[in-house]
């Protein structure tokens, strides 16, 4: 009786199976490795060529060039590997930025210019991390000498960020408004 319940629990409402099975079938069919990267590259190239208007609104030429570029980009597996590596990192980075925005909206004063610069710095660091990993994994930076600090680069970056934040907090906005003219606090 319990075994029958477990078997029934693994099927969908209409007896079709789980979403994981569907995604597994799509992966086996090459949807994620070829079809979606093709559509993404085609759409981006088509949008750029249409925006630049090099061919004077000749949509047939723009379509053929976009199709050729998208197909040639998928000729080797490096594009599929790159997309498979960058989009999960992008999802994680967007989640972190969303959490920071939610917590920042509850506790921080967004009218302060320093908070906007802090959010900009967090987003910039997230973009660098999201892009750096996949580019390194496909071998773009191999042999250039970017591995100077070896495995300690994360620690070095964290220390620099913490020291920078401490310096920013200590030497932050210490102006006192006297009348209309901002005057520097004489105690500091």
C-alpha positions in Angstrom: 0.0 0.0 0.0 2.8 2.4 0.9 4.7 1.6 -2.3 1.6 2.4 -4.4 1.3 5.7 -2.7 4.9 6.6 -3.4 4.5 5.7 -7.1 1.4 7.8 -7.4 3.1 10.7 -5.6 5.7 10.9 -8.3 3.2 11.6 -11.1 1.4 14.8 -11.9 -2.3 15.5 -11.6 -3.0 14.2 -15.1 -0.5 11.4 -14.9 2.2 13.2 -16.8 5.2 13.1 -14.5 7.2 15.7 -12.7 8.7 18.9 -14.0 12.1 17.4 -13.4 11.4 14.7 -15.9 10.3 17.3 -18.4 13.5 19.4 -17.9 15.6 16.2 -18.2 13.9 15.3 -21.5 14.6 18.9 -22.8 18.2 18.6 -21.7 18.6 15.3 -23.5 17.0 16.8 -26.6 19.5 19.7 -26.6 17.1 22.5 -25.8 19.4 24.0 -23.2 22.6 23.4 -25.0 21.6 24.4 -28.5 18.0 25.8 -29.0 17.9 28.4 -26.2 21.5 29.7 -26.9 20.6 29.9 -30.6 17.4 31.9 -29.9 19.3 34.2 -27.5 22.1 34.9 -29.9 19.7 35.3 -32.8 17.5 37.8 -30.9 20.5 39.9 -29.6 22.1 40.1 -33.1 18.8 40.9 -34.7 18.0 43.6 -32.2 21.5 45.2 -32.6 21.4 45.1 -36.4 17.8 46.5 -36.4 18.8 49.3 -33.9 22.0 50.3 -35.7 20.0 50.4 -39.0 23.0 49.5 -41.2 20.8 47.8 -43.8 18.1 50.5 -44.0 15.2 48.4 -42.7 15.9 45.4 -44.9 14.6 42.8 -42.5 15.5 39.9 -44.8 19.2 40.7 -44.7 19.1 41.4 -40.9 17.4 38.0 -40.4 19.9 36.1 -42.6 22.9 37.7 -40.9 21.4 37.0 -37.4 20.6 33.4 -38.4 24.1 32.9 -39.7 25.8 34.4 -36.7 23.7 32.4 -34.3 24.3 29.1 -36.1 28.1 29.7 -36.4 28.3 30.6 -32.7 26.9 27.2 -31.8 29.3 25.3 -34.1 31.6 24.6 -31.2 30.5 23.7 -27.7 32.2 26.7 -26.0 29.0 28.8 -26.2 26.9 26.1 -24.6 29.4 25.7 -21.8 29.6 29.4 -21.3 25.8 29.8 -21.1 25.5 26.8 -18.8 28.1 28.4 -16.5 27.0 32.1 -16.5 23.2 31.9 -16.0 23.2 29.9 -12.7 25.8 32.5 -11.4 23.5 35.3 -12.7 20.6 33.8 -10.8 22.6 33.7 -7.5 23.8 37.3 -8.0 20.3 38.5 -8.7 19.1 36.8 -5.6 21.8 38.4 -3.5 21.0 41.8 -4.9 17.3 41.3 -4.3 17.9 40.4 -0.7 20.1 43.5 -0.2 17.4 45.7 -1.8 14.7 44.2 0.5 16.8 44.5 3.7 18.0 47.9 2.6 14.5 49.1 2.0 13.6 48.2 5.5 16.6 49.5 7.4 18.6 52.0 5.3 18.1 55.6 4.2 18.1 55.6 0.4 18.2 59.4 0.2 21.8 59.2 1.4 24.1 59.4 -1.6 26.5 57.0 0.1 24.0 54.3 0.2 23.4 54.6 -3.5 27.1 54.3 -4.1 27.3 51.3 -1.8 24.5 49.6 -3.8 26.3 50.5 -7.0 29.5 48.9 -5.7 27.7 45.7 -4.7 26.0 45.4 -8.1 29.4 46.1 -9.8 31.1 43.4 -7.7 28.3 41.0 -8.5 28.6 41.6 -12.2 32.3 41.1 -12.1 32.0 37.8 -10.2 29.2 36.6 -12.5 31.2 37.4 -15.7 34.7 36.5 -14.4 34.0 32.9 -13.4 32.6 31.7 -16.8 35.3 33.6 -18.7 38.0 32.0 -16.6 36.4 28.5 -16.9 36.4 28.6 -20.7 40.1 29.5 -20.6 40.0 33.1 -21.6 42.4 34.2 -18.9 44.7 31.2 -18.9 48.4 32.1 -19.3 47.9 35.9 -18.9 49.0 36.0 -15.2 45.8 36.8 -13.5 46.5 34.1 -10.9 49.1 36.2 -9.1 47.7 35.7 -5.6 46.6 32.1 -6.2 43.9 30.9 -3.8 44.2 33.9 -1.6 42.5 36.4 -3.9 39.1 36.0 -2.2 40.7 36.8 1.2 42.6 39.8 -0.2 39.4 41.2 -1.8 37.4 40.7 1.4 40.1 42.4 3.5 40.2 45.4 1.1 36.4 45.7 1.1 36.3 45.5 4.9 39.1 48.1 5.4 37.4 50.3 2.8 34.0 50.1 4.6 35.6 50.9 7.9 37.4 53.9 6.4 34.2 55.1 4.8 32.3 54.8 8.1 35.0 56.6 10.1 35.5 59.5 7.5 31.9 59.6 6.4 29.7 62.6 6.1 30.7 64.7 9.1 29.3 68.1 8.0 27.2 70.2 10.3 24.8 72.7 8.7 25.1 76.1 10.3 22.6 78.4 8.6 22.9 77.8 4.9 26.6 77.1 4.7 27.9 73.6 5.4 30.7 73.7 7.8 33.1 70.9 8.6 32.9 69.5 12.1 35.9 71.1 14.0 36.2 68.1 16.4 37.4 65.8 13.6 
